[in-house]
């Protein structure tokens, strides 16, 4: 399963892919399928077990915050 979604970090087009893993124990996860989400714009990345929701790997880049003046 491949799908195009909105990035949860920046809102631009991101990609979600469901991967079948032959040796789930090698990932220290009991799931046989892994969901991978990545955004080419902001470099967001998330890999998690499909059934358990266990986060296996994640990278969320910091976003700049512009201070407001009151």
ABEGO torsion letter per residue (X at the ends): XBBBBBBAAAGBBBBBBBBBBABAAAAGBABABBBBBBBAAAGBBBBBBAAAGBBABBBBBBBBBBBBBX
